[in-house]
Amino acid sequence: MRRSSSTQQNRGITIGNEQCMQRPQTRCSSAVRATYAAHRARPWLLVLLVSVVGFGLLIALWTWLPPSTVLGATAQAQAQAQAQAQAQQNTRVRAHSSHSSSSTGASSDSSLRLPRTGSSANDPIASPHASVAVGSSLLRQAQQQLQQQKVNHQQQHHYSLDGGRGGFRGAAGGSSGSSGSSNSAKSMSSSAVTNQHEQQHEHPQAAVPPSAQVVVVGGGLAGLVAALQAAECMTEAEAAASAASHGSSSSSSSTSCTPVSCGGSAPGRAPAYAVGVLLVEKMPKLGGNSAKASSGINALYREGGDSEELFRSDVASSGGGASKPELVEALVRYSPAALSFLAAHGAALNGVTRLGGHSVPRTHTVAGGANVGWVLMSALMEAVKKQPRIKVLEGYALRRIVNTSEQGEGFSAHGDDKNPHAVTGVELAPAGGPDGASASSPSTASDPASSPLPLFRVRCGALVLATGGFAANKELLQSVQPDAAVLATTNGPWARGESLALAAAAGAALVGLEDVQIHPTGFVDPADPGAGTKFLAPEKLRGVGGLLLDDQGNRFVDELTRRDVVAAAMMRLPGRTAWLLLGRDAGTEYGTGALDFYCKRGLMRKAETLSAAAAAMGVPLEHLKGQLDEYARVAAGGDVDPYGKRIFPHPPDPDQQLPLYLARVTPVVHYTMGGVAINERAEVLRAGPGGAPDGSGATIKGLYAAGEVSGGLHGHNRLGGNSLLECVVFGRIAGSQAAACGSR
């Protein structure tokens, strides 16, 4: 009102002035001009005063109400307008879809999408009270995105270098857009549905393809290798078919993609798929536990005196005689090719070390710098990104494996009708929790209606499970190995083993779930000694010469014996803790950069003198010196080690090997040897009445497994360095088999 009055006064002054100026042949007197000037000045002063007061009120309001309240009101208003526009758009899309389906019918190759959000009457977008909920949702999304950006920045050296989230990477899939009003309508429809789910579930959405020749579930090393191998085999097969059609032989001499057997079924006409290889990962980024691997990957090292027979013997001995011979044979035989595969994809390893339980050095690793897991995963993630046949779907979890006995709309059976368990597709759902597990937990998997998240069905020719183990699942550990359930774990929260129940529901056999590996050395953080998740103190620390000492400064075990033996000795110590000590040369071989990282994290300390080390450990200086002198004498051949140790890399001589590195360590749950039963072709074995393999060797057609999700290779105890090798060897086998046999 004040502004309106000021305007009216200004207009009045203008009119008066114009009247004065328009008087013919008359000049305004000085008194009149002064009167006009006074009239002009008062209103502008009033406007200035009102502006100052208004600005002051605005500052007071901003101070009294937090900025988020004001912004929230603005966001709510914007959201209300957006919701109204969205509701109108949905109405048009539903009308268009209804008309299209009634006239043309649904495509048989379309994605079958099953949102579990209740009736349309409860749809928050269509509700007249949606504006407040949507406004709050937008604010929560913004907060979550900011928080996720911070987390991504902190974890960038552990995860993919690719910045994409929640979507596909790679070349375009089955259908490409073209101009025209019908495509515009489809685009609007897709956008409307995507926006609706984003507002309801607050997570990134991506277009889930209706079909894929091979679906690989799991974004760790086994999954990436399987996806790359399958894609490359498809390329080779396509080149060979093209050459045959032109009457010439293929120029490729590679036989790495020839499967051992496709189960004897006659090849049929391969159906069309929208995607060659679909790689699904429930976490926002690829990597998994593989990105954390630190010691190395085993492979035959003949230069160090290794042989296939010696390697097989070490694996069998470590496993306590429970390892499946055919799996061990494949692991050892294809280990050199596994290294070549990694090198071909940019992950060459230039160091060799010896871990516990090995007769000779055969663990290939990096010589300092980043850990071996990150070297492997960063190279393979880049290779996956560049492979045009692979599409990556992050933030989605496996909910169900669909087979021929329960196939639904959009699914077609394999050519072998005699196998009722043949895989025909999968159901996926957005991963709803921070560990990506809530969307695919066994409870919701058995009762899909209990999940509020939408389901997406994907028809496929073959499925490769590469989902890892269950070392972070306390409930499952308690049921199969209670002694392990009380310990901390080195695994990320994603290692929950949900796919084991899903595989069993699809007819798969499970083996060795009670075989849980306790790693003897996890770092004890002095700032949080009771933490349930701990950093692994890698076996390589002992492989380069680290010693284990009890609280009195005494050795108590051969540091380079099998993991289960060292862990058992650790478990007998008071408090289940010990000291890990390295000398200068051992630290140099391990990598001083990595040791400095541990020191900065507070997990390790650097002692410049022996007296500083003794003080840190709380033991007498002379006693510690006597223990290290005795060890150096035995290492030099002066006597037999009382604990049977035969290899003595870099003894920490107290007079020459300074500085010393110290860390407090304790046993931790590290790996689960049991899982889905497979044969040497990575085919999943069918279960008998008790859940174990039925004994006939029968397999589930189209279902493969690789990596920690599988069981039978490691027996009761895994040999250090074999987990990465297993991922590469059986990932390649699974990828080759799935590409060649899955669609038959």
C-alpha positions in Angstrom: 0.0 0.0 0.0 2.8 2.4 0.8 4.4 1.7 -2.6 1.0 2.3 -4.3 0.6 5.6 -2.4 4.1 6.7 -3.3 3.3 6.0 -6.9 0.2 8.0 -6.8 2.1 11.0 -5.3 4.8 10.7 -7.9 2.2 10.8 -10.6 0.6 13.8 -9.0 3.9 15.6 -8.8 4.5 14.8 -12.5 1.2 16.1 -13.5 1.7 19.3 -11.6 5.1 19.8 -13.1 3.7 19.1 -16.6 1.0 21.7 -15.9 3.6 24.2 -14.9 5.8 23.4 -17.9 2.8 23.6 -20.3 1.7 27.1 -19.3 2.1 29.1 -22.5 4.6 31.8 -22.5 4.9 31.7 -18.7 7.9 31.0 -16.6 7.4 29.5 -13.1 8.5 31.7 -10.4 11.3 30.7 -7.9 8.7 30.2 -5.2 6.7 27.8 -7.4 9.9 25.9 -8.3 10.8 25.5 -4.6 7.3 24.2 -3.9 7.6 21.7 -6.8 11.1 20.6 -5.5 9.8 20.0 -2.0 6.9 17.9 -3.4 9.4 15.9 -5.4 11.7 15.2 -2.4 9.2 14.0 0.1 7.9 10.9 -1.8 11.4 9.7 -2.7 12.5 10.0 0.9 9.4 8.0 1.9 10.2 5.3 -0.7 13.8 5.1 0.6 12.5 4.8 4.2 10.0 2.0 3.2 12.8 0.1 1.4 15.1 0.2 4.4 12.3 -0.9 6.7 11.3 -3.7 4.3 14.9 -4.9 3.9 15.2 -5.0 7.7 12.1 -7.0 8.0 13.4 -9.5 5.4 16.7 -9.9 7.4 14.7 -10.5 10.6 12.5 -13.1 8.8 15.5 -14.9 7.4 17.1 -14.9 10.9 14.0 -16.1 12.6 13.2 -18.8 10.0 16.1 -21.1 9.0 17.0 -20.9 5.3 15.9 -24.5 4.8 12.4 -23.5 5.8 12.2 -20.8 3.2 13.8 -23.0 0.6 11.5 -25.8 1.6 8.5 -23.7 1.0 9.9 -22.7 -2.4 10.6 -26.3 -3.2 7.2 -27.4 -2.0 5.6 -24.8 -4.3 7.7 -26.0 -7.2 7.0 -29.6 -6.4 3.2 -28.9 -6.2 3.3 -27.4 -9.7 5.5 -30.3 -10.9 3.2 -32.9 -9.3 0.1 -31.3 -11.0 1.9 -31.3 -14.4 3.1 -34.8 -13.8 -0.4 -36.0 -12.9 -1.8 -34.5 -16.1 1.1 -36.1 -18.1 0.4 -39.5 -16.4 -3.3 -39.2 -17.4 -2.4 -38.5 -21.0 0.2 -41.4 -21.0 -2.2 -43.9 -19.5 -4.8 -42.9 -22.0 -2.3 -43.2 -24.8 -1.0 -46.6 -23.5 -4.5 -47.9 -23.1 -5.3 -47.0 -26.7 -2.1 -48.4 -28.0 -2.4 -51.7 -26.1 -6.0 -52.2 -27.2 -5.1 -51.6 -30.8 -1.7 -53.2 -31.2 -1.1 -55.4 -28.1 2.0 -55.5 -25.9 5.3 -56.4 -27.4 6.6 -59.9 -26.4 10.1 -58.5 -25.9 9.1 -55.7 -23.6 10.2 -55.5 -20.0 7.6 -56.9 -17.5 7.6 -54.4 -14.7 5.8 -55.2 -11.5 5.6 -52.1 -9.2 4.6 -53.1 -5.6 3.1 -49.8 -4.7 -0.5 -50.6 -4.0 -3.5 -49.3 -5.9 -3.7 -46.2 -7.9 -5.8 -44.6 -5.2 -2.8 -44.7 -2.9 -0.4 -43.3 -5.6 1.3 -40.3 -4.0 1.7 -38.6 -7.3 -2.0 -38.7 -8.0 -3.1 -37.8 -4.5 -4.5 -34.3 -4.0 -2.2 -34.0 -0.9 0.9 -35.0 -2.8 2.6 -31.6 -2.9 3.9 -31.7 0.7 5.2 -35.3 0.4 6.8 -34.6 -2.9 8.4 -31.4 -1.6 9.8 -33.3 1.3 11.0 -36.0 -1.0 12.9 -33.5 -3.2 14.6 -32.0 -0.1 15.6 -35.5 1.1 16.9 -36.3 -2.4 19.0 -33.2 -2.4 20.5 -33.9 1.0 21.2 -37.5 0.0 22.9 -36.5 -3.2 25.1 -34.1 -1.3 26.0 -36.7 1.2 26.7 -39.3 -1.5 28.9 -36.9 -3.3 31.0 -36.6 -0.2 31.2 -40.3 0.2 32.1 -40.8 -3.4 34.9 -38.3 -3.1 36.3 -40.0 0.0 36.1 -43.5 -1.6 37.2 -42.6 -5.1 40.5 -44.6 -4.8 38.5 -47.7 -3.8 35.9 -47.6 -6.6 35.4 -47.1 -10.3 37.0 -44.2 -12.1 33.9 -43.9 -14.1 31.5 -41.2 -12.7 28.3 -42.7 -13.9 25.8 -43.9 -11.3 22.6 -45.9 -11.5 22.7 -46.3 -15.2 24.0 -48.1 -18.2 27.6 -47.8 -19.5 28.6 -48.9 -22.9 27.1 -48.8 -26.3 23.4 -48.4 -27.0 21.2 -51.4 -26.4 18.5 -53.2 -28.2 16.4 -50.2 -29.5 17.5 -46.7 -30.5 15.3 -43.6 -30.7 14.2 -42.0 -33.9 12.2 -38.9 -34.8 8.4 -39.0 -34.9 5.5 -38.3 -32.6 5.1 -41.9 -31.5 8.7 -42.0 -30.2 8.1 -38.7 -28.5 5.1 -40.1 -26.7 7.2 -43.2 -25.7 9.9 -40.9 -24.4 7.4 -38.9 -22.4 5.9 -42.1 -21.0 9.3 -43.4 -20.0 10.2 -40.1 -18.4 6.9 -39.9 -16.5 7.4 -43.4 -15.0 11.0 -42.8 -14.2 10.2 -39.6 -12.4 7.4 -41.2 -10.5 9.7 -44.0 -9.2 12.5 -41.5 -8.4 10.1 -39.6 -6.2 8.7 -42.7 -4.5 11.9 -44.5 -3.9 14.6 -41.8 -3.9 17.3 -43.7 -5.8 18.8 -43.4 -9.3 16.8 -45.3 -12.0 18.0 -46.7 -15.2 16.2 -48.3 -18.1 16.3 -52.1 -17.4 16.5 -53.9 -20.7 13.8 -56.5 -21.5 16.3 -59.2 -22.4 20.0 -60.1 -22.4 21.8 -63.0 -23.9 23.9 -63.3 -20.7 23.1 -61.7 -17.3 26.0 -61.5 -14.9 25.1 -60.6 -11.3 28.0 -59.2 -9.2 30.4 -56.4 -9.9 33.5 -57.8 -8.3 36.4 -59.5 -10.1 34.6 -62.7 -11.0 31.6 -60.7 -12.4 33.8 -58.3 -14.5 35.9 -61.2 -15.9 32.8 -63.2 -16.8 31.2 -60.2 -18.5 34.3 -59.4 -20.5 34.9 -63.0 -21.5 31.3 -63.5 -22.6 31.3 -60.3 -24.6 34.6 -61.3 -26.3 33.3 -64.8 -27.0 30.2 -63.3 -28.7 32.5 -61.1 -30.8 34.6 -64.2 -31.8 31.5 -66.2 -32.6 30.0 -63.4 -34.7 33.3 -63.1 -36.6 33.4 -66.8 -37.2 29.8 -66.9 -38.4 30.4 -64.0 -40.7 33.5 -65.6 -42.2 31.7 -68.9 -42.7 28.8 -67.2 -44.5 31.4 -65.7 -46.9 33.0 -69.1 -47.5 36.2 -68.3 -45.6 37.8 -69.3 -42.4 38.0 -67.0 -39.4 41.3 -65.3 -39.0 41.1 -65.6 -35.2 43.2 -68.5 -33.8 41.9 -68.1 -30.2 40.4 -71.2 -28.7 39.8 -69.6 -25.2 36.1 -69.3 -25.9 35.4 -72.9 -26.9 33.3 -74.4 -24.1 34.1 -77.9 -22.9 30.4 -79.0 -23.3 27.0 -77.5 -23.8 25.2 -80.3 -22.1 24.5 -82.3 -25.2 21.5 -80.2 -26.3 21.2 -79.6 -30.0 21.9 -76.1 -31.1 18.8 -74.2 -32.1 18.0 -70.8 -33.5 19.3 -68.3 -31.0 16.6 -65.8 -30.0 17.1 -62.1 -30.3 18.2 -60.2 -27.2 18.1 -56.5 -26.5 21.5 -56.6 -24.8 24.5 -58.9 -25.2 25.8 -58.9 -21.6 24.0 -57.2 -18.7 26.2 -56.7 -15.7 24.2 -56.1 -12.6 25.6 -54.7 -9.3 23.5 -54.0 -6.2 25.9 -51.3 -4.9 26.2 -47.8 -6.4 29.7 -48.7 -7.8 31.5 -51.8 -9.1 34.3 -53.2 -7.0 33.1 -55.2 -4.0 35.6 -57.0 -1.9 37.8 -57.6 -4.9 38.8 -53.9 -4.8 40.1 -54.4 -1.3 42.3 -57.4 -2.0 45.9 -56.7 -1.0 48.2 -59.7 -1.1 48.1 -61.0 -4.7 46.9 -63.6 -7.1 48.4 -67.1 -7.4 49.6 -68.5 -10.7 52.2 -71.1 -11.8 55.6 -69.6 -11.4 58.0 -72.1 -12.9 60.9 -69.7 -12.6 60.7 -70.2 -8.8 60.6 -74.0 -9.0 56.8 -74.4 -9.2 54.9 -77.1 -11.1 51.3 -78.1 -11.6 51.7 -81.1 -9.3 53.2 -79.0 -6.5 50.5 -76.3 -6.9 47.7 -78.9 -6.7 49.3 -80.4 -3.7 49.4 -77.1 -1.8 45.8 -76.4 -2.6 44.6 -79.9 -1.5 46.7 -79.7 1.7 45.4 -76.3 2.6 41.8 -77.5 2.1 42.2 -80.5 4.4 41.4 -83.0 1.7 37.9 -81.5 1.1 38.7 -79.7 -2.2 37.0 -81.1 -5.4 39.9 -82.5 -7.5 38.3 -81.4 -10.8 38.0 -77.8 -9.6 41.6 -77.8 -8.3 42.8 -79.1 -11.7 41.0 -76.4 -13.6 42.3 -73.7 -11.2 45.9 -74.7 -11.6 45.9 -75.5 -15.3 44.4 -72.2 -16.4 46.3 -70.0 -13.9 48.9 -68.8 -16.5 46.1 -67.9 -18.9 44.4 -66.0 -16.1 47.5 -63.7 -15.8 47.6 -63.3 -19.5 43.9 -62.3 -19.5 44.5 -59.7 -16.8 47.6 -58.3 -18.6 45.7 -58.1 -21.9 43.2 -55.8 -20.1 45.7 -53.5 -18.6 46.4 -55.2 -15.3 50.0 -56.6 -15.4 51.5 -57.6 -12.1 55.3 -57.2 -11.8 56.1 -58.7 -8.4 56.1 -62.3 -7.0 56.0 -63.2 -3.3 55.3 -66.2 -1.1 52.4 -66.5 1.2 51.7 -68.9 4.0 51.0 -72.5 3.0 52.9 -72.3 -0.3 55.8 -74.5 -1.0 57.3 -71.9 -3.5 56.8 -68.3 -4.4 53.8 -68.1 -6.8 51.7 -65.1 -5.6 51.9 -62.3 -8.2 51.5 -58.9 -6.8 52.4 -55.2 -7.2 55.8 -53.9 -6.0 54.5 -51.1 -3.8 51.9 -48.4 -4.4 48.3 -49.3 -4.6 47.0 -52.7 -3.5 46.7 -55.5 -6.0 42.9 -55.5 -5.8 42.6 -51.9 -6.9 45.1 -52.4 -9.7 43.1 -55.3 -11.1 39.6 -53.7 -10.6 40.5 -50.3 -12.0 41.9 -51.8 -15.2 38.9 -54.2 -15.7 36.3 -51.5 -14.9 37.9 -49.4 -17.6 37.8 -52.4 -20.0 34.1 -53.1 -19.2 33.3 -49.4 -19.8 34.9 -49.7 -23.3 33.3 -53.0 -24.3 30.3 -52.2 -26.5 28.5 -55.5 -25.8 28.3 -54.9 -22.1 25.8 -52.7 -20.3 26.2 -52.1 -16.5 23.3 -51.7 -14.2 24.3 -50.4 -10.8 22.1 -50.1 -7.8 19.9 -53.2 -8.7 19.8 -56.5 -6.8 18.7 -60.0 -7.9 15.3 -60.9 -6.5 14.5 -64.2 -8.2 15.9 -66.7 -10.7 13.1 -67.7 -13.2 13.2 -71.1 -14.7 11.1 -73.1 -17.2 8.8 -74.4 -14.5 7.5 -71.0 -13.6 8.2 -68.8 -16.6 5.8 -66.0 -17.2 5.1 -63.2 -19.6 8.0 -62.3 -21.8 9.9 -65.6 -21.2 10.7 -68.5 -23.5 12.0 -71.9 -22.5 15.3 -73.3 -23.6 15.4 -75.8 -26.4 15.9 -78.7 -23.8 12.5 -79.3 -22.5 13.7 -82.3 -20.4 15.4 -79.9 -17.9 12.6 -78.3 -15.9 15.1 -76.1 -14.0 16.6 -74.3 -17.1 17.0 -70.6 -16.4 14.9 -68.4 -18.6 15.3 -65.0 -16.8 15.7 -63.0 -13.7 13.8 -60.6 -11.6 15.7 -57.4 -10.5 14.7 -54.7 -8.0 16.3 -51.4 -7.0 18.6 -52.1 -4.0 16.8 -50.4 -1.1 19.4 -50.3 1.7 22.9 -48.9 2.3 24.3 -52.4 1.7 22.1 -53.1 -1.2 20.6 -56.1 0.6 17.1 -55.1 1.6 15.7 -55.5 -1.9 16.9 -59.0 -2.3 16.9 -60.4 1.2 15.7 -64.0 1.5 12.6 -62.9 3.3 11.4 -60.5 0.6 12.6 -62.9 -2.1 10.3 -65.6 -0.7 7.4 -63.1 -0.5 7.7 -60.6 -3.4 4.5 -58.9 -2.3 6.2 -57.8 0.9 8.7 -55.6 -1.0 7.6 -52.0 -1.7 10.1 -51.7 -4.6 9.3 -52.3 -8.2 10.3 -55.5 -9.9 11.9 -55.8 -13.4 11.9 -59.0 -15.3 14.7 -59.7 -17.8 14.6 -62.6 -20.2 18.0 -64.2 -20.6 19.8 -67.1 -22.3 22.2 -67.6 -19.4 22.8 -66.3 -15.9 26.2 -66.1 -14.1 26.2 -65.7 -10.4 29.3 -63.8 -9.1 27.8 -62.2 -6.0 30.5 -63.1 -3.5 30.2 -64.7 0.0 28.3 -64.1 3.2 31.1 -63.1 5.7 29.2 -59.9 6.7 26.0 -61.8 7.5 26.0 -62.4 11.2 22.7 -64.2 11.2 23.8 -66.8 8.6 27.2 -67.2 10.2 25.5 -67.9 13.5 23.5 -70.6 11.9 26.3 -72.4 10.1 29.5 -71.5 12.1 28.6 -69.9 15.5 32.3 -69.6 16.5 32.9 -67.2 13.6 29.8 -65.1 14.3 31.4 -63.5 17.4 34.4 -62.1 15.5 34.7 -58.9 13.5 34.9 -59.1 9.7 37.0 -57.6 6.9 34.1 -57.7 4.5 32.0 -54.8 3.3 28.3 -54.7 4.4 27.3 -56.0 0.9 28.7 -59.5 1.6 25.5 -61.1 2.8 25.0 -64.1 0.5 21.4 -63.4 -0.5 21.9 -65.2 -3.8 22.5 -68.5 -2.0 18.9 -68.7 -1.0 17.8 -67.6 -4.5 19.9 -70.2 -6.2 18.6 -72.9 -3.8 15.0 -71.9 -4.6 15.9 -72.4 -8.3 17.0 -76.0 -7.6 20.8 -75.4 -7.0 22.8 -77.5 -4.6 24.8 -75.8 -1.8 28.0 -77.2 -0.3 30.4 -76.4 2.6 28.6 -73.5 4.2 30.1 -74.4 7.5 33.6 -73.8 6.1 34.3 -70.2 7.1 37.8 -68.9 7.0 39.2 -66.9 9.9 42.0 -64.7 8.8 44.6 -64.5 11.6 45.4 -60.8 11.2 43.0 -57.9 11.1 44.2 -54.5 12.3 43.0 -53.4 15.7 42.3 -49.7 15.6 43.4 -48.2 19.0 40.7 -45.5 18.5 38.0 -48.2 18.1 39.2 -51.6 19.2 35.7 -53.1 19.3 34.8 -52.2 15.7 32.8 -55.0 14.0 34.5 -54.3 10.6 38.2 -54.1 10.5 40.9 -53.4 8.0 42.7 -56.6 6.9 46.4 -56.8 7.9 47.3 -58.7 4.7 49.1 -62.0 4.7 51.7 -60.3 2.5 52.9 -58.5 5.7 54.0 -61.8 7.0 55.1 -63.0 3.6 57.8 -60.3 3.4 59.1 -61.1 6.9 56.6 -59.8 9.5 56.7 -61.6 12.9 53.9 -62.3 15.3 54.6 -61.7 19.0 52.4 -62.1 22.0 52.0 -59.6 24.8 55.3 -60.6 26.4 57.2 -60.2 23.1 57.5 -63.9 22.4 56.9 -65.7 19.1 54.3 -68.4 19.2 53.8 -69.8 15.7 55.3 -70.2 12.2 54.1 -67.0 10.6 54.1 -68.7 7.1 52.1 -71.8 7.9 48.5 -72.2 6.7 46.0 -69.6 7.7 43.9 -71.9 9.8 46.9 -72.9 11.9 48.0 -69.4 12.5 44.4 -68.3 13.3 44.1 -71.2 15.8 47.3 -70.1 17.6 46.0 -66.5 17.7 42.7 -67.6 19.2 44.5 -69.2 22.1 46.1 -65.9 23.1 44.6 -63.8 25.9 42.3 -61.4 24.3 42.9 -63.0 20.9 45.4 -60.2 20.1 49.1 -60.1 19.2 51.8 -57.8 17.8 52.9 -57.8 14.2 56.4 -56.5 13.7 58.3 -55.7 10.5 61.9 -54.6 9.9 63.1 -52.0 7.4 63.8 -54.3 4.5 60.5 -56.1 4.9 58.7 -52.8 4.9 60.5 -51.7 1.8 59.5 -54.9 -0.1 55.9 -54.5 1.1 55.8 -50.8 0.1 56.6 -48.0 2.5 53.8 -45.9 0.9 51.2 -48.5 2.1 52.8 -48.7 5.5 52.7 -44.9 5.8 49.0 -45.1 5.0 48.5 -47.6 7.8 50.4 -45.3 10.1 48.3 -42.3 9.2 45.2 -44.3 9.8 46.5 -45.1 13.3 46.6 -48.8 12.5 50.4 -49.1 12.6 53.2 -47.2 14.3 56.7 -46.5 13.2 59.4 -47.0 15.8 62.8 -45.4 14.9 64.6 -47.2 17.7 64.3 -50.6 19.4 63.6 -49.0 22.7 60.7 -47.1 21.2 59.3 -50.4 19.9 59.7 -52.0 23.3 57.9 -49.1 25.0 55.1 -49.2 22.5 54.6 -53.0 23.1 55.0 -52.7 26.9 57.8 -55.3 27.1 61.4 -55.0 28.5 63.9 -53.8 25.9 66.4 -56.5 26.6 63.7 -59.2 26.3 62.6 -57.9 22.9 66.2 -57.6 21.7 66.9 -61.2 22.8 63.9 -62.5 20.9 64.9 -60.7 17.7 68.6 -61.7 18.0 67.5 -65.4 18.4 65.3 -65.2 15.4 68.1 -63.7 13.3 70.5 -66.5 14.4 68.0 -69.2 13.4 67.3 -67.5 10.1 71.0 -67.5 9.4 71.0 -71.3 9.8 72.3 -71.4 13.3 69.5 -73.7 14.6 66.1 -75.2 13.8 63.1 -73.0 14.4 61.1 -74.2 17.3 57.8 -73.6 15.4 59.0 -75.4 12.2 59.6 -72.3 10.1 61.8 -73.0 7.1 61.7 -69.7 5.2 63.0 -66.5 6.8 62.5 -63.4 4.6 64.0 -60.2 5.9 64.6 -61.0 9.6 64.1 -57.8 11.7 67.6 -57.6 13.1 67.4 -55.2 16.0 70.8 -53.6 15.2 70.4 -53.2 11.5 66.7 -53.3 10.5 65.5 -49.9 11.8 63.0 -48.4 11.7 60.5 -51.1 12.9 56.8 -51.1 12.1 54.3 -52.3 14.7 50.6 -53.1 14.6 48.1 -54.8 16.9 46.2 -57.6 15.2 43.4 -60.0 15.9 41.6 -62.9 14.0 38.7 -61.8 11.7 36.1 -63.4 9.5 37.5 -63.1 6.1 36.1 -65.6 3.6 33.4 -68.2 3.1 34.6 -71.3 1.3 31.1 -72.8 0.9 28.4 -71.8 -1.6 26.7 -73.0 -4.8 28.0 -76.3 -6.0 29.6 -76.2 -9.5 31.6 -78.5 -11.8 34.8 -77.7 -13.7 32.7 -75.9 -16.4 31.3 -73.5 -13.8 27.8 -75.1 -14.3 25.7 -75.1 -11.2 24.8 -78.6 -10.0 21.2 -79.7 -9.3 20.3 -80.4 -5.6 19.1 -83.7 -4.3 16.6 -84.3 -1.5 18.9 -82.9 1.2 20.1 -79.9 -0.7 23.5 -81.4 -1.6 24.3 -82.4 -5.2 22.1 -85.2 -6.2 25.1 -87.3 -7.2 24.2 -87.7 -10.9 26.2 -84.6 -12.0 23.0 -83.1 -13.4 23.2 -79.3 -13.8 20.8 -76.5 -14.1 20.8 -75.4 -17.7 21.8 -71.8 -18.2 23.0 -71.2 -14.7 26.7 -70.7 -13.9 28.6 -69.5 -10.8 32.1 -68.1 -10.2 34.1 -66.6 -7.3 33.2 -66.7 -3.6 29.6 -67.5 -4.3 30.6 -71.0 -5.4 31.7 -73.8 -3.2 33.9 -77.0 -3.4 37.2 -75.6 -4.6 38.9 -74.5 -1.3 37.7 -77.3 1.0 38.0 -76.4 4.7 40.6 -73.7 4.3 41.5 -71.4 1.4 45.1 -71.0 0.3 46.1 -67.3 0.4 46.1 -65.8 -3.1 43.6 -68.3 -4.5 40.5 -66.2 -4.2 41.5 -63.8 -7.0 42.7 -66.7 -9.1 39.4 -68.5 -8.7 37.6 -65.3 -9.8 39.6 -65.0 -13.0 39.8 -68.7 -13.9 36.1 -69.6 -13.2 34.9 -66.2 -14.3 36.4 -66.8 -17.7 35.0 -70.4 -17.9 31.5 -69.2 -16.8 31.6 -66.3 -19.4 32.7 -68.6 -22.2 30.1 -71.3 -21.3 27.3 -68.8 -20.9 28.0 -67.0 -24.2 28.2 -70.3 -26.2 25.7 -72.5 -24.5 23.2 -70.2 -22.8 20.9 -69.5 -25.7 20.7 -73.1 -27.0 
